[in-house]
Amino acid sequence: MRWLLRVVVMLGLLAVLAVAGLLLLPGERIARVALDQIEAQTGRQVRLNGEVKLSYYPILGARTGAVEIANADWSQAGPLLRAEALKIGVDLAALLQGDIKITGLELLSPQILMERHADGRANWEIGVDGVSPSGQSAPVAGADNALALSLDRALISGGQLRYLDHAAGSDMTFRDISLDLSWPVYRGAADFALSLRPDGAEAVSLTGDVSDLAALIEGQITDVAATAQLGGSRASFTGQVGIPLQVQGRIALGSPDTGAALAAAGLPGVTLPQGLGRAAGLSAEVTLTEALQLSLREMQLTLDQHQINGGLDLDLAQQRPYLTARLAASALDLNGLSSGDTGTATTDTPVQTGWSKAPIDASALHLLNADISLTAPSLSVAGLSLQTLDVRATLDRARLVVKLNELQGYDGGFAGQVVANNRNGLSVGGDVQASGVEMKTLLGDLVGVTRFTGQAEARIAYLGVGESLHQIMNSLSGDGRIHMGRGTIEGIDLDSLMRQGLATGGTTVFDQLSASFTMENGDLQNPDLLLQLPVVTATGKGRVGLGQQDIDYLFTPQLGSLESQGGLAIPVRIKGPWAAPKVWPDLEKAVDLNLKEEKAKAKAELENKVKKELGIKQEDGESLEDAAKRTLEDELLKGLGKLLR
C-alpha cells in the first residue's frame, strides 16, 4: 500500500498550495495547480469535481469535492481511486518555517481498485517516487524533491477496496474500510487503527505502530508491532517489515472457538472434530523474503489438547506452492474424527444401506506440493490405540502418498502406505501389512469382540476408482491374506458341539487359522478359509460384496482332520444384505458331505442287481449303461436269427 500513502502525500500538495496562495488565487485555481503536480508525478489523470472551499480559522485548510484518479490505460474496470471528498488542514506556523505539518486529512467514502493484468502488470505501478513495479526489487526513479511531511491525524471512512486478479481469476471486495493514522513526525513513529469487512464476513480490525513510517514508504526495513482481531480470535506480530514485502519477527495466533472464527470469516456451519482445532493457537518465528520464501521456526501449534512442535518452509514463488514441514506431536487422540456430537445411534435409528453417492471434493490435492513428516508417541483413532507413530506424507501434482515408517500397537507393528491420486480423476489405494498383532485387543477395540485370541500376520493391497464412495467401493480390486498360529475362541467349544452336540460354553483351541482373498469390481472372493482344531476342521468359501454390501458364504465345520475324512460336517450358509443376513444349515450340502458313502453303496447294490437280472456282463472299462445296450443288441440279433430260420 506504499503507493496509496504516496498518493495521499501528494494530495497534501493541494493543501500546501492552497495555503500558500490563500490571498492571491481562488481555490479552484490552486487545486488545479496541485492536481497538475500529481498528474506529472504519477502519470495518471486526476479529476476534481465540485468547488474547493478554503478555511482560515481556526485551522488553515481546504475541502474538495469528488476526487478521482484514473486507472492504468489497459484497465476497463473504472478508476484507481474515487472519493466523495477530501479534507485537509495544515499548521500555518510550521508551513511558514518551510515544513509541511498536516493537522488533519480525511478521505470520505473512497473506492480503491487494485487490479492485476493477466500478463502480471499491476495498476498500482505508477510513477511515484520509490514505488517499484511488481516483480522488481529496485524502486523506480522518482522525483528528486521528495516531501517531508507529518500527519497529526489522517482518517478514511466508509471506504471500499476491490482486488481484481485476471491471472488468478479472483475478485475480492473489502467494505466498510476505516483508517485512523497518527504520524506526527515525518522521521518518526506512526500509530494506526484499520478496520475492514470482507464480503460475506464480519469486520477485521488491525491496530499497531510503525517505528519509522517514512523509512517504510521509502523501501527500508523498520520495526512494526501489530494486532489483528476477528470475532474472538486474535493475531499479533512483533518484528521488522520492509517493502517490497519482507517480514521477520514473531507471530502469535489464538482462537478459542474456530467455528465462530470461520463463521465470522464467511464460512458458517463448519465444526472441526475434537482434537483438530476447535480451539487453536500458534506461535512461531516467521520470515518472509522478497523471493516469497516463508518459513516458521520454533513453531508451537496447539489444536485442542494436542501440542505440535517443529518448523515449516513454504515456497510461494513456484507455480504450485511447495510446503516442507517436520513436526513432532504429543500423544494424538483423533477419536473425534469418528464420533458425532449427538452421541451414538439408538435402535430406533433407521438402518442406512448403500454407500454415499455424494461427490467427493478432492480439489485440495491440487493446491500445493508438500513433504511433511510427523512423529508422535501414541495415536488413538477410531477406537484403536497405537504407539510410536512415524509417518511421512508427500504430495506431488495432486498425488498424496502417506508412508508408515513406523507404527506400533497391539504387541505388533504395521507398515506400508496409502495413496490418494486426483491427477486424472480420483483413485485411492494402498498396501498395508500387520505383523504379530494380538487379535483379542485389536478386535476388542475395533468391533468390541474379545473372545478371539492369538497373534496374526496380515496384508492387504487395494485400489478403488471413482468420484464418490459408492463408485470407489464398487470398483475395489486387490488381494490379501491373514494367517494365525495357535489361538483360542472363548465362549464356545466347537469340539464338544461337533462330537457330542452340546452347545455349552468353554473355549475352542485352534492350531491355525488362514485365509486369502482377491477383490474385483467391489466383490471379495475367499476360497480357502481354514480353521484347524485337533479333532475339528472348519473351512469356508464365498463372496463378500464390498460394493453391494451383501454376502454369500458357506462355512463348514467337520469332525476329523483334513487327512482323515469321514466325520460329521454341518455346512452353514450365510447369505443376504449386511444389514440383515440370513443364516441356516445347508441341508443339500450336508447330505452330499455326510451321506456320500451311503449313496455310493446303494448305487453299487442296484447295479449288481440289474446285472444279475438281465445277465449283463461288463467288459473292462465299460459302463453299466453301455453293457446293457450291448447285451440287448445281442439278444435282439439272436431273436431275429431264430425268426429267419
C-alpha positions in Angstrom: 0.0 0.0 0.0 3.0 2.3 -0.2 1.7 3.8 -3.5 -1.5 4.8 -1.7 0.4 6.6 1.0 2.4 8.4 -1.6 -0.8 9.5 -3.4 -2.2 10.8 -0.2 1.1 12.7 0.4 0.8 14.3 -3.0 -2.8 15.1 -2.4 -1.3 17.1 0.5 0.2 19.4 -2.2 -3.3 20.7 -2.7 -3.4 21.9 0.9 0.1 23.4 0.7 -0.6 25.4 -2.5 -4.0 26.4 -1.2 -2.5 27.9 2.0 0.5 29.5 0.1 -1.9 31.3 -2.2 -4.7 32.0 0.2 -4.7 35.7 -0.5 -3.7 35.5 -4.1 -5.6 32.8 -6.0 -9.1 31.4 -6.0 -9.5 27.8 -4.6 -10.2 26.2 -8.0 -7.0 27.7 -9.5 -4.9 26.5 -6.5 -6.4 23.0 -6.8 -5.7 22.8 -10.5 -2.0 23.6 -9.9 -1.9 20.8 -7.2 -3.6 18.3 -9.5 -1.2 19.1 -12.3 1.7 18.3 -10.0 0.1 15.0 -9.0 -0.5 14.1 -12.7 3.1 14.9 -13.6 4.5 12.6 -10.9 2.0 9.7 -11.3 1.3 9.7 -15.0 -2.4 9.4 -14.2 -5.1 11.9 -14.8 -6.7 13.4 -11.7 -10.2 14.8 -11.8 -11.6 17.1 -9.2 -15.4 17.8 -9.2 -17.1 20.5 -7.3 -16.0 23.6 -5.5 -12.8 23.8 -3.5 -13.6 25.6 -0.2 -10.8 27.2 1.8 -10.8 27.8 5.6 -8.8 30.3 7.5 -9.7 29.9 11.2 -9.3 28.1 13.5 -7.4 25.7 11.0 -5.9 26.6 7.7 -7.2 24.1 5.2 -9.2 23.1 2.2 -12.1 20.8 1.3 -12.6 19.5 -2.2 -15.5 17.9 -4.0 -15.2 14.4 -5.5 -11.7 13.3 -6.3 -10.9 10.7 -9.0 -7.5 9.2 -10.1 -7.5 7.3 -13.4 -6.6 3.7 -13.8 -4.0 2.2 -16.0 -4.7 2.5 -19.7 -5.2 -1.3 -20.1 -7.9 -1.5 -17.5 -11.6 -1.3 -18.2 -12.8 -1.7 -14.5 -13.0 2.0 -13.6 -10.8 4.5 -11.8 -7.9 3.6 -9.5 -9.4 5.7 -6.7 -12.6 7.6 -6.3 -13.7 9.6 -3.2 -16.6 11.8 -2.4 -14.4 14.5 -0.8 -11.0 15.3 0.6 -10.5 17.4 3.7 -7.0 18.8 4.6 -5.8 21.0 7.4 -2.3 22.4 7.9 -0.2 24.0 10.6 0.5 27.6 9.4 3.4 28.2 11.8 5.2 25.1 10.5 4.4 26.0 6.9 6.0 29.4 7.4 9.1 27.7 8.6 9.2 25.5 5.5 7.8 22.3 6.9 4.5 20.7 6.0 2.6 19.6 9.1 -0.8 18.3 8.2 -3.0 18.5 11.3 -5.9 16.7 9.7 -6.5 14.7 6.5 -9.8 12.9 5.8 -10.8 10.9 2.8 -14.6 10.4 2.6 -16.0 7.1 1.1 -13.0 6.2 -1.0 -13.4 3.4 -3.5 -10.0 1.8 -4.3 -9.4 -0.6 -7.1 -6.3 -2.8 -7.1 -6.1 -4.7 -10.4 -3.6 -7.2 -11.9 -3.5 -7.9 -15.6 -3.3 -11.4 -16.9 0.3 -10.7 -18.0 1.3 -9.7 -14.5 1.1 -5.9 -14.8 -0.5 -4.1 -11.8 -2.5 -0.9 -11.9 -0.7 0.4 -8.8 2.6 0.6 -10.7 2.6 4.4 -11.0 5.4 6.8 -11.4 5.6 7.7 -7.7 9.0 8.3 -6.1 10.2 5.0 -4.6 7.4 2.7 -5.9 8.7 -0.4 -7.6 6.8 -2.2 -10.4 5.6 -5.7 -9.5 8.2 -8.3 -10.0 11.1 -5.8 -9.5 13.0 -5.3 -6.2 14.7 -2.0 -7.2 12.5 1.1 -6.9 11.8 3.2 -10.0 13.3 6.6 -10.3 11.1 9.3 -9.0 11.1 13.0 -8.3 14.1 14.5 -6.5 12.0 16.7 -4.3 10.6 14.0 -2.0 8.3 15.7 0.5 9.0 15.6 4.2 5.7 16.0 6.0 3.8 14.7 9.0 0.2 13.9 9.8 -1.3 14.7 13.2 -4.2 12.6 12.1 -5.5 11.0 8.9 -8.9 9.5 8.5 -10.5 7.3 6.0 -14.2 6.4 6.5 -16.7 4.4 4.5 -14.1 3.0 2.2 -14.1 0.1 -0.2 -11.2 -1.9 -1.7 -11.6 -4.3 -4.6 -8.8 -6.6 -5.6 -9.2 -8.0 -9.1 -6.7 -10.5 -10.4 -7.2 -11.5 -14.0 -4.3 -14.0 -13.9 -5.8 -16.0 -10.9 -9.4 -15.3 -11.8 -10.1 -13.9 -8.4 -12.3 -10.9 -7.4 -12.4 -9.9 -3.8 -14.1 -6.9 -2.2 -13.5 -5.3 1.2 -16.1 -2.9 2.5 -16.6 -0.6 5.4 -13.0 0.4 5.5 -11.9 2.9 8.1 -8.4 4.1 8.9 -7.2 6.3 11.7 -3.5 7.2 11.3 -1.4 9.4 13.5 2.1 10.4 12.1 3.2 13.5 14.0 6.9 13.4 13.0 8.0 12.5 9.4 11.1 10.6 10.5 9.2 9.1 13.5 6.7 6.6 14.6 3.1 6.2 13.3 0.2 4.6 15.0 -2.7 3.2 13.1 -6.1 1.6 13.5 -7.7 -0.1 10.5 -11.0 -1.9 10.1 -12.4 -3.6 7.0 -15.1 -6.2 6.2 -14.5 -8.9 3.5 -17.6 -9.8 1.5 -19.8 -12.2 3.5 -17.7 -11.9 6.7 -17.5 -9.9 9.8 -15.2 -6.9 10.2 -11.5 -7.4 10.8 -9.7 -4.9 12.9 -5.9 -4.2 12.8 -4.1 -1.9 15.2 -0.4 -1.2 15.6 2.6 1.1 15.3 5.4 1.6 12.8 8.7 2.9 14.3 9.6 4.9 11.1 6.8 5.2 8.5 8.9 7.4 6.2 11.6 4.7 6.0 8.9 2.1 5.3 7.5 4.2 2.5 10.9 4.7 1.0 11.6 0.9 0.9 13.6 0.5 4.1 13.1 -2.1 6.8 11.6 -0.8 10.0 10.1 -2.2 13.3 6.4 -2.9 13.3 4.1 -4.2 16.0 0.5 -5.1 15.0 -2.5 -6.9 16.3 -5.5 -8.2 14.3 -8.8 -9.4 15.6 -11.7 -11.2 14.1 -14.6 -12.1 16.4 -13.0 -13.7 19.4 -9.8 -14.7 17.5 -6.6 -12.7 17.8 -3.3 -12.5 16.0 -0.2 -10.4 16.8 3.1 -9.7 15.1 6.3 -8.1 16.5 9.3 -7.7 14.3 10.5 -5.9 11.2 8.8 -5.2 7.9 10.1 -3.9 4.6 8.7 -3.0 1.1 8.9 -4.9 -1.2 7.3 -7.2 1.3 9.8 -8.6 3.7 8.9 -9.8 7.2 10.9 -11.1 10.1 9.6 -11.4 13.7 7.4 -13.4 16.0 3.7 -14.2 15.4 1.1 -15.4 17.8 -2.4 -16.5 16.9 -5.2 -17.7 19.2 -8.8 -18.8 18.6 -10.8 -20.2 21.5 -13.6 -21.1 19.0 -12.5 -21.8 15.4 -16.1 -22.5 14.4 -17.1 -19.0 15.4 -14.0 -17.6 13.8 -14.8 -19.3 10.5 -18.4 -18.1 10.7 -17.1 -14.6 11.2 -14.9 -15.1 8.1 -17.9 -16.1 6.0 -17.7 -19.9 6.4 -20.6 -20.7 8.7 -21.6 -24.2 9.8 -18.0 -25.6 10.0 -17.4 -27.7 13.1 -14.0 -29.3 13.3 -13.7 -32.7 15.0 -12.4 -32.6 18.6 -8.6 -32.8 18.5 -8.2 -31.0 15.2 -8.6 -27.4 16.4 -12.0 -26.4 17.8 -9.7 -24.2 19.9 -6.3 -23.4 18.3 -3.2 -21.4 18.9 0.1 -20.8 17.1 3.4 -19.1 18.0 6.5 -19.0 15.8 9.4 -17.1 14.5 8.4 -16.0 11.0 10.4 -15.0 8.0 9.2 -13.9 4.6 11.7 -12.9 1.9 11.3 -10.8 -1.3 11.5 -14.1 -3.2 8.3 -15.2 -1.4 10.0 -17.8 0.8 8.0 -18.2 4.0 9.4 -20.1 7.0 8.2 -20.7 10.5 10.8 -21.8 13.2 10.4 -22.6 16.9 6.7 -23.3 16.0 4.3 -24.3 18.7 0.9 -25.3 17.4 -2.0 -26.1 19.8 -5.0 -28.0 18.5 -7.4 -28.6 21.4 -5.4 -30.9 23.8 -2.6 -31.5 21.2 0.8 -29.8 21.2 2.7 -29.9 17.9 6.2 -28.5 17.6 8.5 -28.1 14.7 9.1 -25.9 11.7 8.0 -25.5 8.1 9.0 -23.8 4.8 6.6 -22.6 2.1 7.9 -21.6 -1.3 5.2 -19.3 -2.7 7.2 -18.4 -5.8 6.6 -21.6 -7.6 3.5 -22.1 -9.8 2.3 -24.6 -7.3 3.5 -23.7 -3.7 5.8 -26.2 -2.1 5.5 -27.0 1.6 8.1 -28.7 3.7 7.3 -29.5 7.4 8.9 -31.5 10.1 6.6 -31.9 13.1 6.6 -33.7 16.4 3.3 -34.1 18.3 2.3 -35.0 21.7 0.0 -38.1 22.2 -2.6 -37.8 19.5 -6.2 -38.5 20.2 -8.2 -38.4 17.0 -11.3 -40.4 18.1 -13.3 -37.2 17.4 -12.9 -38.0 13.7 -15.3 -41.0 14.0 -17.7 -39.7 16.7 -20.5 -37.1 16.4 -21.7 -34.5 18.9 -25.2 -36.1 19.1 -23.9 -39.4 20.6 -24.4 -42.9 19.4 -27.4 -44.0 17.4 -30.2 -45.9 19.1 -32.0 -48.9 17.8 -34.8 -46.7 16.6 -32.5 -45.1 14.0 -33.3 -46.4 10.5 -30.6 -48.7 9.0 -28.8 -46.9 6.2 -27.9 -49.1 3.2 -25.6 -48.4 0.3 -22.6 -46.2 0.1 -22.9 -42.5 -0.3 -23.2 -41.2 -3.9 -22.3 -37.7 -2.9 -19.3 -36.4 -5.0 -16.0 -36.3 -3.2 -14.3 -32.9 -3.4 -10.6 -33.7 -3.7 -9.6 -30.4 -5.3 -7.4 -29.5 -2.3 -4.9 -32.0 -3.6 -4.1 -29.6 -6.4 -3.4 -26.6 -4.1 0.3 -27.3 -3.4 3.1 -29.8 -3.4 4.3 -31.0 0.0 6.7 -33.1 2.0 5.5 -33.5 5.6 6.8 -35.8 8.4 5.1 -36.3 11.7 6.1 -38.3 14.8 4.1 -38.9 18.0 4.5 -41.2 21.0 0.9 -42.6 20.5 -2.2 -42.4 18.4 -5.8 -43.1 19.2 -8.2 -43.1 16.3 -11.5 -44.9 15.5 -11.2 -46.6 18.9 -7.7 -48.0 18.2 -4.8 -47.4 20.5 -1.4 -47.3 18.7 2.1 -46.4 19.8 5.2 -44.9 18.2 3.9 -43.1 15.2 6.3 -42.1 12.4 4.7 -41.1 9.1 5.7 -39.2 6.0 3.2 -37.6 3.6 4.3 -36.5 0.1 2.0 -34.6 -2.2 3.2 -34.2 -5.8 0.9 -32.9 -8.5 -2.3 -34.0 -6.7 -1.0 -37.4 -5.8 -0.8 -37.9 -2.0 1.3 -40.8 -0.6 1.3 -41.4 3.2 4.0 -43.9 4.2 4.0 -45.6 7.6 7.7 -45.6 8.6 6.8 -47.0 12.0 3.5 -47.7 13.7 3.4 -50.0 16.7 0.4 -51.4 18.5 -1.3 -54.5 19.9 2.0 -56.2 20.6 2.9 -55.9 16.9 3.6 -53.5 14.1 2.1 -52.0 11.0 3.9 -50.9 7.8 3.0 -49.9 4.2 1.5 -46.9 2.5 -1.8 -45.4 1.4 -2.4 -43.3 -1.7 -4.9 -40.7 -2.9 -4.5 -39.7 -6.5 -6.5 -36.9 -8.2 -4.5 -36.2 -11.3 -7.0 -37.7 -13.7 -10.0 -38.4 -11.6 -9.9 -39.7 -8.0 -8.4 -43.0 -7.1 -7.4 -44.4 -3.7 -5.2 -47.4 -2.9 -2.8 -48.9 -0.5 -0.6 -51.8 0.5 -0.6 -52.3 4.3 0.9 -55.1 6.4 0.4 -56.1 10.0 2.8 -58.3 11.9 2.4 -60.1 15.2 -0.7 -58.2 16.3 -2.8 -59.6 19.1 -6.3 -60.2 17.8 -8.1 -60.0 21.2 -7.2 -56.4 21.9 -7.3 -55.4 18.3 -10.8 -56.8 17.6 -11.9 -55.6 21.1 -11.0 -52.0 20.3 -12.2 -52.3 16.6 -15.6 -54.1 16.9 -16.0 -54.9 20.6 -15.2 -58.7 20.1 -12.9 -60.0 22.9 -13.4 -63.8 22.5 -10.8 -64.2 19.8 -7.1 -64.5 20.9 -3.9 -65.1 19.1 -1.3 -63.3 17.1 -1.9 -62.6 13.4 0.1 -61.8 10.2 -1.9 -59.9 7.6 -1.6 -58.0 4.4 -4.0 -56.1 2.1 -3.4 -54.4 -1.2 -6.3 -52.5 -2.8 -7.3 -49.9 -5.4 -10.5 -48.0 -5.9 -11.5 -45.5 -8.5 -14.4 -43.1 -8.6 -15.8 -39.7 -7.7 -17.9 -40.9 -4.8 -17.6 -43.5 -2.1 -20.2 -45.6 -3.9 -18.1 -45.7 -7.1 -14.9 -46.4 -5.2 -16.4 -49.3 -3.2 -17.9 -50.9 -6.3 -14.6 -50.7 -8.2 -12.3 -52.1 -5.5 -9.7 -54.6 -6.7 -6.7 -56.2 -5.0 -5.8 -59.1 -2.8 -4.8 -60.0 0.8 -4.3 -62.7 3.3 -4.3 -63.5 7.0 -2.6 -66.2 9.0 -2.7 -67.1 12.7 -0.9 -69.8 14.6 -2.3 -71.2 17.8 -5.2 -69.3 19.3 -8.5 -69.6 21.1 -12.2 -68.7 20.7 -13.7 -68.1 24.1 -17.3 -68.8 24.9 -17.8 -71.8 22.7 -16.3 -75.3 22.5 -16.6 -76.4 18.8 -15.1 -79.8 19.8 -18.0 -80.6 22.2 -20.5 -79.2 19.8 -19.4 -81.3 16.9 -18.7 -84.5 18.8 -21.5 -84.5 21.4 -23.9 -81.9 20.2 -23.5 -79.9 23.4 -23.8 -76.1 22.8 -22.1 -75.3 26.1 -19.6 -72.6 26.9 -15.9 -73.2 27.2 -13.1 -72.4 24.9 -12.1 -73.6 21.4 -8.4 -74.0 21.0 -7.3 -74.0 17.4 -4.0 -74.8 15.9 -4.1 -72.4 13.0 -6.3 -70.1 11.0 -5.6 -68.9 7.5 -7.4 -67.3 4.6 -6.6 -65.5 1.4 -8.8 -63.3 -0.8 -9.0 -61.4 -4.1 -11.1 -58.4 -4.9 -12.5 -57.4 -8.3 -15.3 -54.8 -9.1 -16.1 -54.5 -5.4 -16.5 -58.2 -4.7 -14.2 -60.0 -2.3 -13.8 -63.7 -3.1 -12.4 -66.0 -0.4 -11.9 -69.7 -1.5 -9.8 -71.1 1.3 -10.7 -70.2 4.9 -9.2 -72.8 7.2 -9.7 -73.1 10.9 -8.0 -76.2 12.2 -8.6 -77.8 15.6 -7.2 -81.1 16.9 -10.3 -83.0 16.0 -12.4 -80.5 14.1 -11.6 -78.7 10.9 -13.6 -75.8 9.6 -13.4 -74.5 6.0 -15.1 -71.6 4.3 -15.5 -70.1 0.9 -17.7 -67.5 -0.7 -18.2 -63.9 -1.7 -18.4 -60.7 0.3 -19.9 -57.8 -1.7 -17.9 -54.8 -0.5 -19.7 -52.6 -3.1 -23.2 -54.0 -2.9 -23.0 -54.6 0.9 -24.1 -58.2 0.7 -22.7 -61.7 1.4 -23.0 -65.3 0.1 -20.7 -67.5 2.2 -20.5 -71.2 3.2 -18.9 -72.1 6.5 -18.4 -75.8 7.1 -17.1 -77.3 10.4 -16.3 -81.1 10.2 -15.2 -83.8 12.6 -11.8 -85.2 11.8 -8.7 -83.7 10.4 -8.0 -82.9 6.7 -6.1 -86.2 6.4 -8.8 -88.4 7.9 -12.0 -87.5 6.2 -15.3 -89.0 7.1 -16.5 -87.2 10.2 -19.8 -85.3 10.5 -20.0 -82.0 8.7 -22.5 -79.2 9.3 -22.4 -76.6 6.4 -23.8 -73.2 7.4 -24.9 -70.8 4.6 -24.7 -67.0 5.3 -26.5 -65.0 2.6 -28.1 -61.6 2.2 -27.5 -57.9 2.8 -25.1 -56.9 5.5 -28.0 -55.2 7.4 -29.9 -58.4 7.7 -28.1 -61.6 6.5 -29.9 -65.0 6.8 -28.0 -67.9 8.4 -29.2 -71.5 8.0 -27.8 -75.1 7.7 -27.3 -76.1 4.1 -29.1 -79.5 4.1 -28.2 -80.3 0.4 -24.6 -79.8 1.1 -24.9 -81.7 4.4 -26.4 -84.7 2.5 -23.7 -84.5 -0.1 -21.0 -84.5 2.6 -22.4 -86.8 5.2 -24.1 -89.5 3.1 -21.6 -89.8 0.3 -20.6 -93.3 1.3 -24.2 -94.5 1.7 -25.1 -93.2 -1.7 -22.2 -94.9 -3.3 -23.0 -98.2 -1.6 -26.7 -98.1 -2.6 -25.7 -97.3 -6.2 -23.4 -100.3 -6.3 -26.0 -102.7 -5.0 -28.6 -101.5 -7.6 -26.1 -102.0 -10.4 -25.3 -105.6 -9.2 -29.0 -106.4 -9.1 -29.6 -105.1 -12.6 -26.7 -107.1 -14.0 -27.9 -110.3 -12.3 -31.5 -109.9 -13.5 -30.5 -109.0 -17.1 -27.5 -111.3 -17.3 -25.2 -108.3 -18.1 -21.5 -109.0 -18.2 -19.4 -105.8 -18.1 -16.2 -105.7 -20.0 -13.2 -103.8 -18.7 -13.7 -100.0 -18.9 -17.4 -100.4 -19.9 -20.2 -98.6 -18.1 -23.3 -100.4 -16.9 -25.4 -98.5 -19.4 -23.1 -99.4 -22.4 -23.0 -103.1 -21.2 -26.8 -103.1 -21.0 -27.1 -101.7 -24.5 -24.7 -104.3 -25.9 -26.5 -107.2 -24.2 -29.8 -106.0 -25.5 -28.4 -105.8 -29.1 -27.0 -109.3 -28.8 -30.3 -110.7 -27.6 -32.2 -108.9 -30.4 -29.9 -110.3 -33.0 -30.3 -113.8 -31.6 -34.1 -113.4 -31.7 -34.1 -112.2 -35.3 -31.8 -115.1 -36.3 -34.4 -117.6 -35.0 -37.2 -115.9 -36.9 -35.3 -116.2 -40.2 -34.5 -119.9 -39.8 
